[in-house]
Amino acid sequence: MQKIKSLMTRQGLKSPQESMADLSPVENLRIPSKEELRELREQPIDPQAEQEIIDGIEEVYFSNDSFDMVQHELEKLPPELNLQELEEYRDKLKRQQAAVSKKVADLILEKQPSYVKELERVTALQSNLQLAAVICTNARRQLSVAKEGFTGASLGLLANQRRRQLLTGLLKSLRTIKTLQRTDVRLSEMLEEEDYPGAIQLCLECQKAASTFKHYSCISELNSKLQDTLEQIEEQLDVALSKTCKHFDVVHYTKVQLAYSLLGKTQTAMDQLHMHFTQAIHNTVFQVVLGYVELCAGNADTKFQKMQYKDLCTHITLDSYIPCLTDLCKALWEVMLSYHRTMQWHEEQDKLEAASTPDGAAAAGPDEVLVDRSYVKKKLEHGLTRIWQDVQLKVKAYILGTDMSNFKYDDFIVVLDVISRLMQVGEEFCGSKSEVLQESIKRQSVNYFKNYHRARLEELRMFLENETWELCPVKSNFNIAQLHEFKFMGQCRSPSLSPSRQTLSSSSPAQEDLSLFQQFVQEGNPFEMHAENKDEETEDVLASNGYESDELEKSVYQDYDSDSDVPEELKQDYVDEQTGDVPLKSVSRETIRSTKKSDYNLNKMNAPILTNTTLNVIRLVGKYMQMMNILKPIAFDVIHCVSQLFDYYLYAVYTFFGRNDMYESSGLGLISSRLRTTLNRIQESLIDMEAVGESAGVHGPTEDRKEKVPSPHLSQLVVLTNSGTLYGLAQRVVATESLVFLAEQFESLQSHLDMMMPAAKKPFLQQFYSQTVSTASELRKPIYWIVAAKAIDYEQMLLMMAGVKWDIREIMSQHNIYVDVLLKEFEQFNQRLGDVSRHVRIPLPVSNVLWEHCIRLANRTLVEGYANVKKCSNEGRALMQLDFQQFLMKLEKLTDLRPIPDKEFVETYIKAYYLTENDMEQFIKNHREYSMKQLANLVNVCLGSHINKKARQKLLSAIDDIDRPKR
């Protein structure tokens, strides 16, 4: 029954007849008819027997639905068929079939009510299913309509849109990939345009895009290619960074720094920059020096390029030394200027970033940026000293590579000026005192200056020995500032600047406060000044013939004499020439009005008196001061040598014109103790006395004698024994007054020298001025004394006085003849002074000294003559006074000198004849200016007639006691 139900379920709802017809051979059992069923029910039923029949059925009939019973039974037939057995077997099968059929029929009848009920349910279910089928059919039809009318079109649009988006994204990716493939061309163009930030930005963006599309196989090769390109950009960026070391360009450097910041390598860039600066310094100096060495070497086979820089410097020739040094400094200036501008750029950037960033935002900014800024700032500050040290070492090697001892002075000054300018650059660059440069240039300077000064002293000796002491005709307004050698003083009073710097300052005062880096930041070079200025210098100090127009005389008279640079004590001479003032004593108004009588220069300008040798000494001093001005470390050595120039000139003038033992022993104090000490010092420290009489080259000079110079000898052309020329008075005036003029110039330079002198050595300078320079005018006394002593015949006057009778008994009204003779001598002396003054101007101080010496000698001769008197009366004393008064009266008409020197000396001696014994004793103690002979004469002649022998002996003993300490 269950099989029947399952079969009905698989094949759908059918009528029972249809269901029975569709049964398979297994289930296709013949349903007994009603008669058969009735027969079956009527037959006696033995359930057990029936069960046994059913049990006797083979299992195979119950095993498989597809079982073919006919085939099975046929196969069971024996080979030999027996009808009886077949029939028996057929009956058995029928009984079994009948038993099964009966069993089935019983079961059907038993389950028929349930069957009928279930069949009704199946029928109802079939109706419901048919209704559901109709509903589904309608729904499907309506859905089909909806699909065709709406859903199909909309979903098609959505599908197409989605496909379009996918294709658009794909197209974009393909375009990006295509752009990436062409990036290398654009990168090359940007690198040629030096757009490094743009190239790096593009490369980084490409790398980022490549990582996005790394799932494409074509991108993998591109990624490695971009990495190589980025490395290539970094290499070119490094080359671009190195270019800023020589020629800094703001735009170029900004691009480079921006590029490094994009790479995140700001600190690396700074390290590389310093390395490039160091390399730039080395390459620059090597190429400059190599260029000059190869140029001067010509076709020499020497391989200079393989030499070390230090060795290369030794091959520089003397002719190319200064141009090479100048070009070297110019090139190094460009490097340092680039570094300076680099620092300025970073400072400005820091200021801009600080101004554009609020305080709060700055505090919250990334630490990395702050670290980079701090690192860059410290690196740049540290690099200043490092770069300047490299510059110093390179220039030092160049300086010490050549022996400069044989350089010309002007060339050496140019070298000093260039190095001084370079040291100034170093001080402004990093505040350095340039110890390395100072030490190297000091070594060369000391070596050069020692040889130079030795040669100049020998040259000065040669000049002095060939000097004829003729007047050098300079203009009346001559001043040392007009000489080339002193231009640096007129241009700038500050000794800290080099000559080229001073020239710049004087030409453009507005730029004095600007540093070199500010002045030359855009163009120009601080080492281009020498050649431009040297040609512009002019010097016009010599007069055409020693005379100038009368119109100029008055103005120049005042202009020169009112020079504010001349110290007061040395200016006195010029004041005397204008006003007639006597430097040491008061004068009367009459003397002032008659000044012109004593000025033996009415036909000439009041020009300075100096010789060619004096001018050369002044020029030498200027050169020495230039060297000292540029190189302060050797200032003391230079000033010491300057003092030796003055010492030697002073000693020569004294030796030529003032040394005369016979007149020095006159007792008039012609040479002061200070002058005597100075002359002895010069002789001991500077004069080589052993060289006198030695033949040249016999013995090598010792170290001590190397610093000394042989004593000069007066030229044979100078004649000092001719009375017609007042014993060489013109030459004496030129020599002595040129020395005084030289001293005046030294006085005017004292403040400048004092500024240059180290503090520890200033006492030397003060001593030099107080004990040497100030004694120059004191040489007038001994030099002019010789002229005064020979110009007038004092011996003749003594002889004439000895012939006068002084023991007269009546007062005379007529003076003695020796007074007229003496006055005649003075008139001739005055006339000869006028003759000399036609050739050489005799300044008022000189004429005053000459007249003073002559008058003093004459007065002392008078006293000596009076002291030779054996007998004298009171009337004779009156005659002495008459003679002296006549002499004074006539003398005052010849000279403007007031008061008359030693007037009291004579008058006091004459009046002493009237003293008593007690007064005489006091007179002897108070008047030690008289000689022992003169005092003894007073005692013997005046008091001898009315004092006893004991009193006379007492007075003579007092005289002897006074004279004893002098012995």
VEXKEZA-526831 format. One record per residue (C-alpha): x, z, y. Coordinates in steps of 0.25 Angstrom, whole numbers. Layout:
X / Z / Y
...
END
This chain:
0 / 0 / 0
11 / 3 / 9
18 / -10 / 7
5 / -17 / 10
4 / -9 / 23
18 / -13 / 27
16 / -27 / 24
3 / -27 / 32
11 / -21 / 44
22 / -32 / 43
13 / -43 / 42
2 / -39 / 52
-13 / -35 / 50
-20 / -43 / 40
-32 / -42 / 32
-31 / -35 / 18
-33 / -49 / 12
-22 / -55 / 20
-14 / -43 / 17
-16 / -44 / 2
-13 / -59 / 3
0 / -57 / 10
6 / -47 / 0
19 / -51 / -7
20 / -53 / -22
22 / -39 / -24
10 / -34 / -17
2 / -46 / -20
-6 / -39 / -31
-20 / -44 / -35
-31 / -35 / -30
-40 / -33 / -41
-54 / -38 / -39
-66 / -29 / -38
-69 / -32 / -53
-55 / -29 / -57
-55 / -16 / -48
-68 / -12 / -55
-62 / -15 / -68
-50 / -7 / -65
-58 / 5 / -61
-67 / 4 / -73
-55 / 4 / -82
-52 / 17 / -87
-40 / 22 / -79
-29 / 30 / -85
-20 / 34 / -73
-9 / 38 / -81
-9 / 25 / -89
-10 / 18 / -76
2 / 25 / -71
10 / 22 / -83
7 / 7 / -81
11 / 8 / -67
24 / 16 / -70
27 / 5 / -81
28 / -6 / -70
43 / -10 / -68
49 / -4 / -56
53 / -18 / -51
39 / -20 / -47
40 / -9 / -37
54 / -12 / -32
54 / -24 / -22
43 / -32 / -14
50 / -45 / -17
49 / -43 / -32
45 / -55 / -40
37 / -49 / -52
34 / -62 / -58
49 / -66 / -59
52 / -52 / -64
42 / -53 / -75
47 / -67 / -79
61 / -62 / -80
57 / -51 / -89
51 / -61 / -99
60 / -62 / -112
66 / -75 / -116
57 / -77 / -127
42 / -75 / -122
32 / -68 / -131
18 / -70 / -127
13 / -57 / -132
23 / -49 / -125
21 / -57 / -113
6 / -54 / -113
9 / -39 / -116
18 / -39 / -104
8 / -46 / -96
-3 / -36 / -100
7 / -25 / -96
9 / -31 / -82
-6 / -32 / -80
-8 / -18 / -84
2 / -14 / -74
-4 / -23 / -64
-17 / -17 / -67
-12 / -3 / -65
-6 / -7 / -52
-18 / -14 / -47
-27 / -3 / -51
-17 / 7 / -44
-17 / -1 / -32
-32 / -3 / -32
-34 / 12 / -33
-24 / 14 / -22
-32 / 4 / -13
-45 / 10 / -16
-39 / 24 / -13
-34 / 20 / 0
-44 / 10 / 4
-51 / 19 / 15
-38 / 22 / 21
-34 / 7 / 20
-47 / 3 / 27
-45 / 13 / 38
-31 / 8 / 40
-35 / -6 / 40
-44 / -3 / 51
-33 / 3 / 59
-24 / -9 / 56
-36 / -18 / 61
-37 / -10 / 74
-22 / -10 / 76
-22 / -25 / 74
-33 / -26 / 85
-24 / -18 / 94
-12 / -26 / 91
-19 / -39 / 94
-24 / -33 / 107
-9 / -29 / 110
-5 / -42 / 107
-14 / -48 / 117
-10 / -39 / 128
5 / -42 / 125
2 / -56 / 125
-5 / -55 / 139
7 / -46 / 144
17 / -56 / 139
10 / -67 / 146
9 / -60 / 159
24 / -55 / 158
28 / -70 / 155
20 / -74 / 168
27 / -62 / 176
41 / -66 / 170
39 / -81 / 174
33 / -77 / 188
41 / -66 / 193
51 / -58 / 184
59 / -71 / 179
61 / -76 / 194
65 / -62 / 199
74 / -58 / 188
80 / -72 / 189
83 / -70 / 204
89 / -56 / 201
98 / -62 / 190
102 / -73 / 199
106 / -63 / 210
114 / -55 / 201
121 / -67 / 196
123 / -71 / 210
129 / -57 / 214
138 / -58 / 202
143 / -72 / 205
145 / -68 / 220
154 / -56 / 216
161 / -65 / 207
163 / -75 / 218
168 / -64 / 227
178 / -59 / 217
183 / -73 / 214
185 / -75 / 229
192 / -62 / 230
201 / -66 / 218
203 / -80 / 225
207 / -72 / 238
216 / -63 / 230
223 / -75 / 224
226 / -81 / 238
230 / -68 / 244
245 / -71 / 242
244 / -83 / 252
238 / -74 / 262
248 / -63 / 260
259 / -72 / 262
253 / -77 / 275
251 / -63 / 280
265 / -59 / 277
271 / -71 / 284
262 / -67 / 296
268 / -53 / 294
254 / -47 / 293
259 / -36 / 283
247 / -27 / 285
237 / -38 / 282
245 / -43 / 270
246 / -29 / 264
231 / -26 / 267
228 / -40 / 260
237 / -37 / 248
231 / -23 / 246
217 / -28 / 247
220 / -39 / 237
226 / -28 / 228
213 / -20 / 229
205 / -33 / 227
213 / -36 / 215
211 / -23 / 208
196 / -25 / 210
196 / -38 / 203
207 / -34 / 192
196 / -38 / 181
199 / -52 / 184
211 / -58 / 177
216 / -66 / 188
218 / -53 / 197
228 / -46 / 189
239 / -56 / 193
235 / -56 / 207
236 / -41 / 207
251 / -41 / 203
253 / -52 / 213
247 / -44 / 225
256 / -32 / 221
268 / -42 / 222
263 / -47 / 235
262 / -33 / 241
276 / -30 / 237
280 / -42 / 244
273 / -38 / 256
280 / -25 / 256
293 / -32 / 255
290 / -41 / 267
285 / -29 / 275
298 / -22 / 273
305 / -34 / 278
295 / -34 / 290
298 / -19 / 292
313 / -22 / 293
311 / -32 / 304
306 / -21 / 313
320 / -14 / 313
326 / -25 / 322
314 / -30 / 330
303 / -21 / 331
289 / -27 / 333
277 / -19 / 335
267 / -28 / 328
276 / -31 / 317
279 / -16 / 314
265 / -13 / 315
261 / -23 / 304
272 / -17 / 295
268 / -3 / 297
254 / -6 / 295
258 / -14 / 282
265 / -2 / 277
254 / 8 / 280
245 / -1 / 272
254 / 0 / 260
255 / 15 / 262
270 / 14 / 264
272 / 19 / 278
283 / 29 / 274
290 / 18 / 266
290 / 9 / 278
297 / 19 / 286
308 / 21 / 276
310 / 6 / 275
310 / 5 / 290
321 / 15 / 291
329 / 8 / 280
327 / -6 / 288
332 / 0 / 301
344 / 5 / 294
346 / -8 / 287
344 / -15 / 301
354 / -7 / 308
365 / -11 / 297
361 / -25 / 296
360 / -27 / 311
374 / -21 / 315
380 / -28 / 303
375 / -42 / 307
379 / -40 / 322
393 / -36 / 318
394 / -46 / 307
390 / -57 / 317
401 / -53 / 327
412 / -52 / 316
409 / -65 / 310
408 / -72 / 324
422 / -66 / 328
428 / -68 / 314
425 / -83 / 315
428 / -90 / 302
434 / -78 / 295
432 / -77 / 280
429 / -62 / 280
416 / -59 / 274
411 / -49 / 285
397 / -49 / 279
402 / -41 / 267
409 / -30 / 276
404 / -17 / 279
398 / -15 / 293
409 / -5 / 297
420 / -15 / 293
413 / -26 / 300
414 / -19 / 313
429 / -19 / 312
429 / -34 / 313
423 / -35 / 327
432 / -41 / 337
434 / -35 / 351
428 / -46 / 358
415 / -45 / 350
414 / -30 / 350
405 / -28 / 362
396 / -39 / 359
394 / -35 / 345
392 / -20 / 349
382 / -25 / 359
374 / -33 / 349
376 / -22 / 339
369 / -12 / 348
359 / -22 / 352
355 / -24 / 337
355 / -9 / 335
346 / -7 / 347
336 / -17 / 341
335 / -9 / 328
334 / 5 / 336
324 / -1 / 345
316 / -6 / 333
316 / 8 / 327
312 / 14 / 341
300 / 5 / 342
297 / 8 / 328
296 / 23 / 331
288 / 20 / 343
278 / 12 / 335
276 / 23 / 325
274 / 33 / 337
264 / 24 / 344
257 / 23 / 331
256 / 38 / 328
251 / 40 / 343
240 / 29 / 340
236 / 35 / 327
235 / 49 / 333
227 / 44 / 345
217 / 36 / 337
215 / 48 / 326
207 / 60 / 330
213 / 73 / 328
204 / 77 / 316
205 / 63 / 310
220 / 64 / 311
220 / 77 / 304
211 / 72 / 293
220 / 59 / 292
227 / 56 / 279
240 / 64 / 277
247 / 52 / 272
246 / 45 / 286
252 / 58 / 292
263 / 59 / 282
267 / 44 / 285
267 / 46 / 300
275 / 59 / 299
285 / 52 / 289
286 / 40 / 298
289 / 48 / 311
300 / 57 / 304
306 / 44 / 298
307 / 37 / 311
313 / 49 / 318
323 / 51 / 307
326 / 37 / 308
330 / 37 / 322
343 / 45 / 319
346 / 38 / 307
345 / 24 / 313
353 / 28 / 325
364 / 34 / 316
364 / 21 / 309
366 / 14 / 322
377 / 23 / 327
385 / 21 / 314
384 / 6 / 315
389 / 6 / 329
399 / 17 / 326
405 / 8 / 315
406 / -4 / 325
412 / 5 / 336
423 / 11 / 327
425 / -3 / 321
433 / -8 / 333
445 / -2 / 340
441 / -2 / 355
454 / 3 / 361
458 / -10 / 366
444 / -14 / 372
443 / -18 / 387
437 / -6 / 395
424 / -14 / 399
422 / -18 / 384
424 / -4 / 380
414 / 1 / 391
404 / -9 / 385
406 / -3 / 371
404 / 11 / 377
392 / 6 / 385
385 / 0 / 372
388 / 12 / 364
383 / 21 / 375
370 / 13 / 376
369 / 14 / 361
370 / 29 / 361
359 / 29 / 372
350 / 21 / 363
353 / 31 / 352
350 / 43 / 361
336 / 36 / 365
334 / 32 / 350
335 / 45 / 343
342 / 55 / 353
355 / 54 / 346
368 / 57 / 354
375 / 46 / 345
386 / 55 / 340
391 / 44 / 331
392 / 33 / 342
398 / 43 / 352
409 / 47 / 342
412 / 33 / 338
413 / 28 / 353
420 / 40 / 357
431 / 37 / 347
432 / 23 / 352
431 / 28 / 367
442 / 38 / 365
451 / 28 / 358
448 / 18 / 368
449 / 27 / 381
462 / 33 / 377
469 / 19 / 376
461 / 14 / 388
465 / 26 / 397
480 / 25 / 392
480 / 11 / 396
473 / 14 / 410
483 / 24 / 413
494 / 15 / 410
487 / 4 / 418
485 / 14 / 430
500 / 18 / 430
503 / 3 / 430
494 / 1 / 442
500 / 13 / 449
514 / 8 / 447
510 / -6 / 453
501 / 0 / 464
506 / -4 / 478
496 / 6 / 484
489 / -5 / 492
475 / -3 / 497
464 / -9 / 488
454 / -15 / 498
441 / -10 / 493
428 / -11 / 501
425 / 1 / 511
413 / 5 / 503
420 / 5 / 490
415 / 14 / 479
418 / 16 / 465
404 / 13 / 461
406 / -1 / 465
416 / -3 / 454
412 / -9 / 441
417 / 3 / 433
408 / 13 / 441
395 / 5 / 440
389 / 14 / 430
390 / 25 / 440
382 / 18 / 450
372 / 13 / 441
368 / 26 / 435
373 / 40 / 438
369 / 45 / 424
382 / 45 / 415
374 / 45 / 402
370 / 30 / 403
379 / 19 / 399
382 / 8 / 409
372 / -2 / 404
361 / 9 / 404
365 / 12 / 418
364 / -2 / 423
351 / -3 / 417
346 / 10 / 424
351 / 5 / 437
345 / -8 / 436
331 / -3 / 432
329 / 12 / 436
315 / 12 / 431
320 / 11 / 417
330 / 23 / 418
320 / 32 / 411
317 / 22 / 400
325 / 23 / 387
332 / 11 / 381
321 / 9 / 370
311 / 9 / 381
318 / -1 / 390
322 / -11 / 379
310 / -9 / 369
305 / -23 / 371
317 / -31 / 375
332 / -30 / 379
343 / -22 / 373
351 / -10 / 380
364 / -16 / 375
362 / -29 / 384
366 / -22 / 397
381 / -24 / 398
383 / -39 / 399
371 / -40 / 409
377 / -29 / 419
392 / -32 / 418
391 / -45 / 425
383 / -40 / 436
393 / -30 / 440
401 / -33 / 453
411 / -26 / 460
415 / -28 / 475
424 / -17 / 480
436 / -24 / 486
437 / -28 / 500
441 / -42 / 503
453 / -38 / 512
451 / -23 / 514
444 / -25 / 528
429 / -25 / 530
420 / -28 / 543
419 / -17 / 554
404 / -17 / 552
406 / -13 / 537
416 / -2 / 541
407 / 8 / 547
396 / 7 / 536
406 / 7 / 525
413 / 18 / 532
401 / 27 / 530
396 / 21 / 517
409 / 24 / 510
412 / 38 / 516
398 / 43 / 514
398 / 40 / 499
391 / 51 / 493
398 / 50 / 480
411 / 55 / 486
413 / 70 / 486
413 / 77 / 499
428 / 82 / 498
432 / 67 / 495
423 / 61 / 506
430 / 69 / 516
440 / 58 / 518
430 / 48 / 522
423 / 58 / 531
436 / 59 / 538
438 / 45 / 540
424 / 44 / 547
424 / 57 / 555
439 / 61 / 556
436 / 74 / 550
449 / 81 / 544
446 / 85 / 530
452 / 99 / 531
452 / 103 / 545
443 / 103 / 557
444 / 92 / 568
441 / 90 / 582
431 / 81 / 588
443 / 73 / 595
448 / 71 / 581
435 / 65 / 576
434 / 56 / 588
448 / 51 / 586
447 / 49 / 571
451 / 34 / 572
465 / 37 / 576
468 / 43 / 563
461 / 33 / 555
471 / 22 / 552
460 / 12 / 547
453 / 7 / 559
454 / -7 / 555
449 / -5 / 540
437 / 0 / 533
437 / 14 / 527
439 / 8 / 513
444 / 17 / 502
459 / 17 / 499
462 / 14 / 485
471 / 5 / 477
469 / -5 / 466
474 / 6 / 456
464 / 16 / 462
453 / 6 / 460
458 / 4 / 445
458 / 19 / 443
444 / 20 / 449
440 / 9 / 439
446 / 16 / 428
439 / 28 / 431
426 / 20 / 431
429 / 14 / 418
432 / 28 / 412
419 / 33 / 418
411 / 22 / 412
417 / 25 / 398
414 / 40 / 400
400 / 37 / 405
397 / 29 / 392
405 / 38 / 383
403 / 53 / 386
410 / 59 / 374
424 / 54 / 380
420 / 58 / 394
431 / 69 / 395
442 / 60 / 390
438 / 49 / 400
437 / 59 / 412
451 / 64 / 408
456 / 50 / 408
449 / 48 / 421
457 / 60 / 427
470 / 54 / 422
468 / 42 / 430
466 / 50 / 442
477 / 59 / 439
487 / 47 / 436
483 / 41 / 449
485 / 54 / 457
498 / 56 / 451
503 / 42 / 454
499 / 43 / 468
506 / 57 / 469
518 / 52 / 462
519 / 39 / 470
517 / 45 / 484
516 / 60 / 484
528 / 65 / 476
540 / 69 / 485
547 / 82 / 482
554 / 83 / 496
541 / 83 / 503
533 / 91 / 493
542 / 103 / 496
538 / 103 / 510
530 / 116 / 508
517 / 110 / 514
509 / 111 / 501
508 / 96 / 501
504 / 96 / 486
494 / 107 / 483
495 / 115 / 470
483 / 108 / 465
489 / 95 / 467
502 / 99 / 461
495 / 104 / 448
487 / 91 / 447
500 / 83 / 448
507 / 92 / 438
495 / 91 / 428
494 / 76 / 429
509 / 74 / 427
509 / 83 / 415
496 / 78 / 408
497 / 63 / 412
510 / 58 / 417
520 / 55 / 406
533 / 59 / 412
541 / 56 / 400
538 / 41 / 401
547 / 41 / 414
560 / 34 / 411
556 / 31 / 396
557 / 17 / 391
544 / 12 / 386
542 / 12 / 371
554 / 21 / 367
545 / 32 / 362
531 / 32 / 358
522 / 40 / 367
518 / 54 / 361
503 / 58 / 361
505 / 66 / 373
512 / 55 / 381
501 / 45 / 377
492 / 52 / 387
502 / 51 / 398
506 / 40 / 408
519 / 38 / 414
520 / 42 / 429
518 / 30 / 438
529 / 24 / 447
526 / 19 / 461
527 / 4 / 463
540 / -1 / 469
531 / -9 / 479
527 / 4 / 486
537 / 8 / 496
535 / 22 / 501
548 / 23 / 509
546 / 14 / 521
543 / 22 / 534
536 / 10 / 540
525 / 11 / 530
525 / 26 / 532
531 / 27 / 518
521 / 20 / 511
509 / 27 / 518
500 / 15 / 515
502 / 16 / 500
502 / 31 / 500
488 / 31 / 507
483 / 21 / 497
488 / 29 / 486
483 / 42 / 490
470 / 38 / 496
467 / 30 / 484
469 / 43 / 476
460 / 50 / 485
449 / 39 / 484
451 / 40 / 469
449 / 55 / 469
436 / 53 / 478
431 / 43 / 467
434 / 54 / 456
426 / 64 / 465
414 / 55 / 466
415 / 53 / 450
416 / 68 / 447
401 / 70 / 445
400 / 59 / 436
412 / 63 / 428
407 / 77 / 428
394 / 72 / 421
402 / 65 / 411
411 / 76 / 407
408 / 85 / 396
405 / 99 / 401
417 / 106 / 393
426 / 96 / 401
421 / 97 / 415
431 / 107 / 419
442 / 96 / 417
434 / 87 / 427
433 / 98 / 437
447 / 101 / 436
451 / 86 / 437
443 / 85 / 450
447 / 98 / 456
462 / 97 / 453
465 / 82 / 453
455 / 74 / 460
454 / 83 / 472
469 / 83 / 474
470 / 68 / 476
469 / 70 / 491
479 / 81 / 491
490 / 70 / 487
488 / 65 / 502
497 / 77 / 507
510 / 74 / 498
508 / 59 / 499
507 / 58 / 514
516 / 69 / 516
528 / 60 / 512
524 / 50 / 523
522 / 61 / 533
536 / 67 / 530
543 / 53 / 531
535 / 47 / 542
540 / 56 / 553
555 / 60 / 555
554 / 75 / 555
569 / 77 / 553
572 / 69 / 566
562 / 79 / 573
570 / 91 / 567
583 / 85 / 573
577 / 83 / 586
571 / 97 / 587
584 / 103 / 583
590 / 97 / 595
580 / 104 / 605
585 / 116 / 612
575 / 127 / 611
581 / 139 / 618
578 / 134 / 632
575 / 143 / 643
564 / 136 / 650
551 / 130 / 646
551 / 115 / 644
539 / 106 / 648
544 / 94 / 640
544 / 94 / 625
555 / 90 / 616
558 / 75 / 612
557 / 78 / 597
542 / 79 / 600
541 / 65 / 605
549 / 60 / 593
540 / 67 / 584
527 / 62 / 590
534 / 48 / 590
535 / 49 / 575
521 / 53 / 574
517 / 41 / 583
525 / 31 / 574
518 / 38 / 561
504 / 36 / 567
508 / 21 / 570
513 / 19 / 556
500 / 26 / 551
492 / 15 / 558
501 / 4 / 553
499 / 9 / 538
484 / 10 / 541
483 / -5 / 544
486 / -7 / 529
479 / 5 / 523
468 / 14 / 529
474 / 28 / 531
462 / 38 / 530
461 / 49 / 539
464 / 60 / 528
477 / 52 / 526
481 / 51 / 540
478 / 66 / 542
487 / 70 / 531
498 / 61 / 536
497 / 66 / 550
495 / 80 / 545
508 / 79 / 536
516 / 73 / 548
511 / 83 / 558
514 / 94 / 548
528 / 89 / 545
530 / 88 / 560
526 / 102 / 563
534 / 108 / 552
546 / 100 / 557
543 / 106 / 571
543 / 120 / 565
556 / 116 / 557
562 / 111 / 570
558 / 124 / 577
564 / 132 / 566
577 / 125 / 567
579 / 131 / 582
591 / 140 / 583
587 / 145 / 597
574 / 145 / 604
569 / 152 / 617
555 / 154 / 621
555 / 142 / 629
560 / 134 / 617
547 / 140 / 610
539 / 134 / 621
546 / 121 / 620
543 / 121 / 605
528 / 123 / 608
528 / 112 / 619
534 / 102 / 609
524 / 106 / 599
512 / 105 / 608
517 / 91 / 613
518 / 87 / 599
504 / 91 / 596
498 / 85 / 608
504 / 71 / 605
501 / 72 / 590
487 / 75 / 592
486 / 61 / 599
491 / 54 / 587
483 / 61 / 576
469 / 66 / 574
473 / 77 / 565
468 / 90 / 569
473 / 101 / 569
487 / 97 / 569
493 / 102 / 556
503 / 113 / 557
501 / 115 / 572
500 / 130 / 570
513 / 129 / 561
521 / 125 / 573
514 / 133 / 583
515 / 146 / 575
530 / 143 / 573
533 / 141 / 587
525 / 153 / 592
532 / 162 / 581
544 / 161 / 591
537 / 171 / 600
534 / 182 / 589
540 / 196 / 589
548 / 202 / 577
535 / 208 / 571
527 / 196 / 573
537 / 187 / 567
537 / 196 / 554
522 / 194 / 553
524 / 179 / 556
534 / 177 / 545
524 / 184 / 535
512 / 176 / 540
518 / 162 / 541
524 / 158 / 528
522 / 143 / 531
535 / 143 / 539
548 / 141 / 532
559 / 152 / 531
568 / 145 / 540
557 / 143 / 550
553 / 158 / 550
568 / 162 / 550
570 / 153 / 563
559 / 161 / 570
566 / 174 / 567
580 / 170 / 571
576 / 161 / 583
564 / 168 / 589
567 / 183 / 586
582 / 182 / 584
585 / 185 / 598
577 / 198 / 600
577 / 205 / 586
587 / 212 / 579
594 / 207 / 566
587 / 216 / 557
573 / 212 / 562
578 / 197 / 560
582 / 200 / 546
569 / 207 / 543
561 / 194 / 547
571 / 185 / 540
569 / 194 / 527
554 / 192 / 529
555 / 177 / 530
564 / 177 / 517
553 / 186 / 510
543 / 176 / 513
551 / 164 / 508
556 / 171 / 495
543 / 168 / 487
544 / 154 / 490
557 / 152 / 483
END
